[in-house]
Amino acid sequence: MSSIVATAQTTAWPTHPIKVVVPAPAGGPYDRIMRPLAQKMATSLGQPLVIDNRPSAGNIVGTQFGASATPDGYTLTMTGMLNTIAHGMYDKIPFDIAKDFEPVGAIGEGAQWLIVRSDSGIASLSDLLAKAKRAPGTVDYASSGAGSTGHLLMELLQRAAKVQLTHVPYKGGAPALQDVLAGVVAVMIIPPNAAQASVRSGKLRVIAVSSAQRSPAWRDVPTFTELGYPDLTVSSWVGLSAPKGTPTAAIDKLNAALNEALNDKALLQQLNAEGLTPLRTTPKQYGDLVVKDLNRWSALVRSLGLRAN
């Protein structure tokens, strides 16, 4: 065992700053979640957590960097459901999200909203499906891109309801939402934090939510399960992972610091503003979540013939 890795097994660890690779742009949702969380974890660990933004399509570049780092506990990577989707989208990924990392713990999960313009004439999911059945393929739906969570959930909905919609992919959620607001595209599945201002202003209507239960803040919005589509009960999640071989002692300390931070009221308010509900897990529970969704989304992506190469 190298002296660097052995250091992570001592009670003195950590003795210097810890790098957190965020495989997304500064100022984006991942970044806005990780920065306040890093500050809280630093208090428990006694060392600062330094954010290293490494954005790329599918979060691949940053995640590969994190997977290949020295397994001494001093490099963490923000991982998420997008990684499990990417494994089905790309023919060649230079890491395995389940095998090349040690799970540290989940940070949180966020539901998705099915939205329409308030003046669209669509007041419910049954209205949307009825319209789609009357004229197959004439109802458009927007997404932030092929293989995005919104795209895959809409594909699941079409399969479950036996309807045909037309996919209109965009380069990001913002332009997609803009065209829904403009009436160019009829419908979209999107994270609540991206659309709630337009919902509150009355421009958009939420007709279903992907969480297992109704949101306390939006009690009038039914879940897909209530509406008869339990396969669409899905939450996008994010967490922290370390390179394979990181000592258990370091993983345990990191997991304890993460879960302690997730009990902080001020941090919880910040996460809630991002549409995220905290998940307090053991490393094994987070690892099981990664494997479960890796199998689920890879199978769906391949069955749809989606490729991002």
KOLTOR-442245 format. One record per residue (C-alpha): residue number from 0; residue in one letter; x, y, z. Coordinates in pm, whole numbers. Example, Ala and Ser with C-alpha at 12.3 -4.5 7.8 and 13.67 -1.06 7.14 Angstrom:
# residues 2
+-----+---------+--------+--------+--------+
! num ! residuo !     px !     py !     pz !
+-----+---------+--------+--------+--------+
!   0 !       A !   1230 !   -450 !    780 !
!   1 !       S !   1367 !   -106 !    714 !
+-----+---------+--------+--------+--------+
END
This chain:
# residues 309
+-----+---------+--------+--------+--------+
! num ! residuo !     px !     py !     pz !
+-----+---------+--------+--------+--------+
!   0 !       M !      0 !      0 !      0 !
!   1 !       S !    137 !    343 !    -93 !
!   2 !       S !    213 !    590 !    184 !
!   3 !       I !    -41 !    833 !     35 !
!   4 !       V !   -325 !    582 !     54 !
!   5 !       A !   -213 !    460 !    395 !
!   6 !       T !   -244 !    815 !    527 !
!   7 !       A !   -618 !    807 !    453 !
!   8 !       Q !   -653 !    517 !    695 !
!   9 !       T !   -515 !    704 !    991 !
!  10 !       T !   -726 !    897 !   1239 !
!  11 !       A !   -543 !   1217 !   1132 !
!  12 !       W !   -702 !   1211 !    787 !
!  13 !       P !   -768 !   1454 !    624 !
!  14 !       T !   -457 !   1667 !    662 !
!  15 !       H !   -500 !   1894 !    356 !
!  16 !       P !   -779 !   2023 !    128 !
!  17 !       I !  -1007 !   1782 !    -58 !
!  18 !       K !  -1087 !   1836 !   -425 !
!  19 !       V !  -1446 !   1791 !   -543 !
!  20 !       V !  -1481 !   1742 !   -917 !
!  21 !       V !  -1808 !   1889 !  -1046 !
!  22 !       P !  -1849 !   1764 !  -1405 !
!  23 !       A !  -2068 !   2061 !  -1499 !
!  24 !       P !  -2025 !   2437 !  -1549 !
!  25 !       A !  -1975 !   2683 !  -1267 !
!  26 !       G !  -2306 !   2843 !  -1176 !
!  27 !       G !  -2513 !   2548 !  -1298 !
!  28 !       P !  -2743 !   2329 !  -1085 !
!  29 !       Y !  -2470 !   2080 !   -984 !
!  30 !       D !  -2241 !   2368 !   -888 !
!  31 !       R !  -2509 !   2552 !   -690 !
!  32 !       I !  -2578 !   2235 !   -492 !
!  33 !       M !  -2216 !   2140 !   -425 !
!  34 !       R !  -2070 !   2473 !   -314 !
!  35 !       P !  -2280 !   2526 !      1 !
!  36 !       L !  -2262 !   2154 !     77 !
!  37 !       A !  -1882 !   2166 !     53 !
!  38 !       Q !  -1871 !   2448 !    307 !
!  39 !       K !  -2074 !   2249 !    558 !
!  40 !       M !  -1870 !   1931 !    507 !
!  41 !       A !  -1548 !   2127 !    554 !
!  42 !       T !  -1660 !   2221 !    905 !
!  43 !       S !  -1689 !   1853 !   1002 !
!  44 !       L !  -1372 !   1740 !    825 !
!  45 !       G !  -1151 !   2026 !    938 !
!  46 !       Q !  -1026 !   2088 !    584 !
!  47 !       P !  -1168 !   2291 !    295 !
!  48 !       L !  -1335 !   2121 !      1 !
!  49 !       V !  -1220 !   2287 !   -322 !
!  50 !       I !  -1455 !   2278 !   -623 !
!  51 !       D !  -1302 !   2180 !   -960 !
!  52 !       N !  -1550 !   2239 !  -1245 !
!  53 !       R !  -1487 !   2013 !  -1548 !
!  54 !       P !  -1795 !   2039 !  -1773 !
!  55 !       S !  -1865 !   1824 !  -2079 !
!  56 !       A !  -2148 !   1648 !  -2261 !
!  57 !       G !  -2283 !   1365 !  -2053 !
!  58 !       N !  -2059 !   1472 !  -1761 !
!  59 !       I !  -1797 !   1236 !  -1905 !
!  60 !       V !  -1474 !   1441 !  -1893 !
!  61 !       G !  -1500 !   1542 !  -1529 !
!  62 !       T !  -1621 !   1202 !  -1416 !
!  63 !       Q !  -1332 !   1029 !  -1596 !
!  64 !       F !  -1088 !   1263 !  -1422 !
!  65 !       G !  -1239 !   1172 !  -1086 !
!  66 !       A !  -1231 !    798 !  -1160 !
!  67 !       S !   -859 !    807 !  -1246 !
!  68 !       A !   -751 !   1016 !   -944 !
!  69 !       T !   -532 !    874 !   -668 !
!  70 !       P !   -757 !    675 !   -430 !
!  71 !       D !   -646 !    854 !   -114 !
!  72 !       G !   -971 !   1026 !    -18 !
!  73 !       Y !   -855 !   1365 !   -142 !
!  74 !       T !  -1054 !   1361 !   -468 !
!  75 !       L !  -1432 !   1329 !   -478 !
!  76 !       T !  -1659 !   1342 !   -781 !
!  77 !       M !  -2017 !   1459 !   -798 !
!  78 !       T !  -2202 !   1175 !   -967 !
!  79 !       G !  -2565 !   1144 !  -1063 !
!  80 !       M !  -2840 !    978 !  -1259 !
!  81 !       L !  -2708 !   1142 !  -1576 !
!  82 !       N !  -2402 !    913 !  -1550 !
!  83 !       T !  -2623 !    604 !  -1560 !
!  84 !       I !  -2804 !    735 !  -1871 !
!  85 !       A !  -2475 !    818 !  -2044 !
!  86 !       H !  -2361 !    456 !  -2018 !
!  87 !       G !  -2638 !    364 !  -2259 !
!  88 !       M !  -2599 !    670 !  -2482 !
!  89 !       Y !  -2228 !    638 !  -2561 !
!  90 !       D !  -2064 !    333 !  -2716 !
!  91 !       K !  -1732 !    400 !  -2545 !
!  92 !       I !  -1704 !    556 !  -2201 !
!  93 !       P !  -1357 !    544 !  -2040 !
!  94 !       F !  -1490 !    446 !  -1696 !
!  95 !       D !  -1763 !    238 !  -1535 !
!  96 !       I !  -1975 !    446 !  -1299 !
!  97 !       A !  -2048 !    139 !  -1084 !
!  98 !       K !  -1710 !    -38 !  -1090 !
!  99 !       D !  -1455 !    246 !  -1102 !
! 100 !       F !  -1583 !    439 !   -800 !
! 101 !       E !  -1639 !    387 !   -432 !
! 102 !       P !  -1979 !    529 !   -337 !
! 103 !       V !  -1964 !    791 !    -59 !
! 104 !       G !  -2331 !    880 !    -30 !
! 105 !       A !  -2632 !   1038 !   -195 !
! 106 !       I !  -2690 !   1412 !   -166 !
! 107 !       G !  -3050 !   1435 !   -275 !
! 108 !       E !  -3315 !   1374 !   -536 !
! 109 !       G !  -3549 !   1592 !   -734 !
! 110 !       A !  -3879 !   1524 !   -902 !
! 111 !       Q !  -3981 !   1625 !  -1253 !
! 112 !       W !  -4288 !   1822 !  -1364 !
! 113 !       L !  -4500 !   1765 !  -1672 !
! 114 !       I !  -4590 !   2117 !  -1783 !
! 115 !       V !  -4807 !   2285 !  -2046 !
! 116 !       R !  -4896 !   2644 !  -2122 !
! 117 !       S !  -5192 !   2753 !  -1913 !
! 118 !       D !  -5386 !   2859 !  -2223 !
! 119 !       S !  -5308 !   2540 !  -2414 !
! 120 !       G !  -5650 !   2387 !  -2355 !
! 121 !       I !  -5479 !   2097 !  -2176 !
! 122 !       A !  -5590 !   2093 !  -1813 !
! 123 !       S !  -5482 !   1741 !  -1716 !
! 124 !       L !  -5280 !   1439 !  -1821 !
! 125 !       S !  -5597 !   1276 !  -1951 !
! 126 !       D !  -5654 !   1582 !  -2175 !
! 127 !       L !  -5302 !   1551 !  -2314 !
! 128 !       L !  -5334 !   1180 !  -2383 !
! 129 !       A !  -5676 !   1219 !  -2540 !
! 130 !       K !  -5540 !   1485 !  -2775 !
! 131 !       A !  -5246 !   1261 !  -2866 !
! 132 !       K !  -5475 !    967 !  -2938 !
! 133 !       R !  -5703 !   1173 !  -3163 !
! 134 !       A !  -5412 !   1277 !  -3383 !
! 135 !       P !  -5104 !   1056 !  -3332 !
! 136 !       G !  -4772 !   1236 !  -3378 !
! 137 !       T !  -4918 !   1587 !  -3395 !
! 138 !       V !  -4850 !   1679 !  -3032 !
! 139 !       D !  -4490 !   1798 !  -2987 !
! 140 !       Y !  -4290 !   1777 !  -2668 !
! 141 !       A !  -3967 !   1958 !  -2588 !
! 142 !       S !  -3663 !   1827 !  -2402 !
! 143 !       S !  -3320 !   1955 !  -2307 !
! 144 !       G !  -3171 !   1698 !  -2545 !
! 145 !       A !  -3179 !   1337 !  -2655 !
! 146 !       G !  -3126 !   1108 !  -2358 !
! 147 !       S !  -3217 !   1374 !  -2102 !
! 148 !       T !  -3437 !   1280 !  -1809 !
! 149 !       G !  -3731 !   1464 !  -1962 !
! 150 !       H !  -3688 !   1283 !  -2292 !
! 151 !       L !  -3673 !    940 !  -2132 !
! 152 !       L !  -3974 !   1003 !  -1908 !
! 153 !       M !  -4180 !   1113 !  -2208 !
! 154 !       E !  -4075 !    795 !  -2388 !
! 155 !       L !  -4189 !    593 !  -2087 !
! 156 !       L !  -4520 !    781 !  -2088 !
! 157 !       Q !  -4578 !    708 !  -2457 !
! 158 !       R !  -4514 !    338 !  -2401 !
! 159 !       A !  -4734 !    315 !  -2095 !
! 160 !       A !  -5024 !    517 !  -2241 !
! 161 !       K !  -4984 !    379 !  -2595 !
! 162 !       V !  -4970 !    721 !  -2759 !
! 163 !       Q !  -4738 !    878 !  -3015 !
! 164 !       L !  -4586 !   1220 !  -2952 !
! 165 !       T !  -4317 !   1403 !  -3152 !
! 166 !       H !  -3988 !   1476 !  -2977 !
! 167 !       V !  -3829 !   1819 !  -3028 !
! 168 !       P !  -3483 !   1815 !  -2865 !
! 169 !       Y !  -3309 !   2140 !  -2769 !
! 170 !       K !  -2956 !   2225 !  -2661 !
! 171 !       G !  -3047 !   2273 !  -2298 !
! 172 !       G !  -3350 !   2318 !  -2077 !
! 173 !       A !  -3368 !   2701 !  -2102 !
! 174 !       P !  -3437 !   2725 !  -2478 !
! 175 !       A !  -3678 !   2431 !  -2456 !
! 176 !       L !  -3875 !   2600 !  -2178 !
! 177 !       Q !  -3876 !   2926 !  -2372 !
! 178 !       D !  -4048 !   2761 !  -2666 !
! 179 !       V !  -4306 !   2599 !  -2439 !
! 180 !       L !  -4377 !   2943 !  -2293 !
! 181 !       A !  -4402 !   3084 !  -2646 !
! 182 !       G !  -4645 !   2813 !  -2754 !
! 183 !       V !  -4406 !   2671 !  -3014 !
! 184 !       V !  -4405 !   2331 !  -2841 !
! 185 !       A !  -4699 !   2193 !  -2646 !
! 186 !       V !  -4550 !   2013 !  -2348 !
! 187 !       M !  -4230 !   1935 !  -2157 !
! 188 !       I !  -4099 !   1748 !  -1854 !
! 189 !       I !  -3866 !   1968 !  -1651 !
! 190 !       P !  -3727 !   2006 !  -1296 !
! 191 !       P !  -3957 !   2219 !  -1077 !
! 192 !       N !  -3692 !   2480 !   -991 !
! 193 !       A !  -3662 !   2569 !  -1360 !
! 194 !       A !  -4034 !   2627 !  -1412 !
! 195 !       Q !  -4186 !   2729 !  -1079 !
! 196 !       A !  -4162 !   3103 !  -1143 !
! 197 !       S !  -4365 !   3064 !  -1462 !
! 198 !       V !  -4612 !   2836 !  -1282 !
! 199 !       R !  -4662 !   3088 !  -1003 !
! 200 !       S !  -4713 !   3368 !  -1256 !
! 201 !       G !  -4986 !   3164 !  -1424 !
! 202 !       K !  -4807 !   3118 !  -1756 !
! 203 !       L !  -4759 !   2743 !  -1711 !
! 204 !       R !  -4968 !   2463 !  -1563 !
! 205 !       V !  -4827 !   2150 !  -1396 !
! 206 !       I !  -5037 !   1844 !  -1479 !
! 207 !       A !  -4828 !   1568 !  -1316 !
! 208 !       V !  -4522 !   1517 !  -1097 !
! 209 !       S !  -4281 !   1222 !  -1102 !
! 210 !       S !  -4230 !   1196 !   -723 !
! 211 !       A !  -4376 !    909 !   -519 !
! 212 !       Q !  -4591 !   1151 !   -317 !
! 213 !       R !  -4740 !   1491 !   -386 !
! 214 !       S !  -4519 !   1786 !   -300 !
! 215 !       P !  -4622 !   1968 !     21 !
! 216 !       A !  -4570 !   2295 !   -168 !
! 217 !       W !  -4783 !   2187 !   -466 !
! 218 !       R !  -5055 !   1971 !   -316 !
! 219 !       D !  -5292 !   2014 !   -611 !
! 220 !       V !  -5050 !   1846 !   -854 !
! 221 !       P !  -5115 !   1470 !   -887 !
! 222 !       T !  -4838 !   1214 !   -917 !
! 223 !       F !  -4800 !    990 !  -1221 !
! 224 !       T !  -4869 !    694 !   -994 !
! 225 !       E !  -5203 !    842 !   -888 !
! 226 !       L !  -5288 !    889 !  -1253 !
! 227 !       G !  -5215 !    526 !  -1333 !
! 228 !       Y !  -4854 !    542 !  -1456 !
! 229 !       P !  -4630 !    411 !  -1175 !
! 230 !       D !  -4336 !    351 !  -1413 !
! 231 !       L !  -4294 !    728 !  -1429 !
! 232 !       T !  -4223 !    755 !  -1056 !
! 233 !       V !  -3867 !    877 !  -1100 !
! 234 !       S !  -3643 !   1121 !   -917 !
! 235 !       S !  -3318 !   1256 !  -1055 !
! 236 !       W !  -3046 !   1213 !   -794 !
! 237 !       V !  -2693 !   1330 !   -725 !
! 238 !       G !  -2428 !   1210 !   -483 !
! 239 !       L !  -2058 !   1187 !   -409 !
! 240 !       S !  -1816 !    916 !   -518 !
! 241 !       A !  -1444 !    850 !   -470 !
! 242 !       P !  -1197 !    658 !   -690 !
! 243 !       K !  -1203 !    279 !   -660 !
! 244 !       G !   -972 !    166 !   -382 !
! 245 !       T !  -1022 !    468 !   -157 !
! 246 !       P !   -978 !    337 !    201 !
! 247 !       T !  -1292 !    255 !    395 !
! 248 !       A !  -1184 !    483 !    682 !
! 249 !       A !  -1185 !    785 !    449 !
! 250 !       I !  -1516 !    683 !    290 !
! 251 !       D !  -1677 !    650 !    634 !
! 252 !       K !  -1554 !    993 !    745 !
! 253 !       L !  -1677 !   1152 !    423 !
! 254 !       N !  -2015 !    983 !    451 !
! 255 !       A !  -2054 !   1102 !    811 !
! 256 !       A !  -1964 !   1460 !    712 !
! 257 !       L !  -2206 !   1449 !    420 !
! 258 !       N !  -2498 !   1324 !    627 !
! 259 !       E !  -2423 !   1571 !    906 !
! 260 !       A !  -2428 !   1855 !    652 !
! 261 !       L !  -2764 !   1735 !    520 !
! 262 !       N !  -2914 !   1799 !    865 !
! 263 !       D !  -2826 !   2169 !    851 !
! 264 !       K !  -3142 !   2382 !    819 !
! 265 !       A !  -2979 !   2659 !    617 !
! 266 !       L !  -2833 !   2409 !    370 !
! 267 !       L !  -3167 !   2231 !    340 !
! 268 !       Q !  -3330 !   2560 !    239 !
! 269 !       Q !  -3068 !   2605 !    -32 !
! 270 !       L !  -3118 !   2252 !   -162 !
! 271 !       N !  -3494 !   2298 !   -157 !
! 272 !       A !  -3453 !   2611 !   -371 !
! 273 !       E !  -3284 !   2386 !   -627 !
! 274 !       G !  -3576 !   2142 !   -612 !
! 275 !       L !  -3373 !   1884 !   -422 !
! 276 !       T !  -3490 !   1669 !   -133 !
! 277 !       P !  -3198 !   1541 !     82 !
! 278 !       L !  -3113 !   1172 !     82 !
! 279 !       R !  -2916 !   1045 !    380 !
! 280 !       T !  -2765 !    711 !    281 !
! 281 !       T !  -2485 !    475 !    367 !
! 282 !       P !  -2217 !    422 !    101 !
! 283 !       K !  -2374 !     84 !     18 !
! 284 !       Q !  -2720 !    233 !    -25 !
! 285 !       Y !  -2583 !    490 !   -266 !
! 286 !       G !  -2392 !    223 !   -455 !
! 287 !       D !  -2709 !     15 !   -485 !
! 288 !       L !  -2894 !    317 !   -627 !
! 289 !       V !  -2624 !    366 !   -891 !
! 290 !       V !  -2641 !      3 !  -1002 !
! 291 !       K !  -3023 !     -3 !  -1007 !
! 292 !       D !  -3053 !    302 !  -1229 !
! 293 !       L !  -2757 !    198 !  -1444 !
! 294 !       N !  -2947 !   -117 !  -1536 !
! 295 !       R !  -3278 !     64 !  -1579 !
! 296 !       W !  -3170 !    356 !  -1795 !
! 297 !       S !  -2911 !    176 !  -2004 !
! 298 !       A !  -3176 !    -78 !  -2105 !
! 299 !       L !  -3428 !    193 !  -2196 !
! 300 !       V !  -3178 !    402 !  -2393 !
! 301 !       R !  -3064 !    100 !  -2593 !
! 302 !       S !  -3421 !    -10 !  -2661 !
! 303 !       L !  -3488 !    336 !  -2808 !
! 304 !       G !  -3175 !    318 !  -3023 !
! 305 !       L !  -3040 !    644 !  -2880 !
! 306 !       R !  -2676 !    728 !  -2941 !
! 307 !       A !  -2477 !   1041 !  -2863 !
! 308 !       N !  -2147 !    948 !  -3031 !
+-----+---------+--------+--------+--------+
END
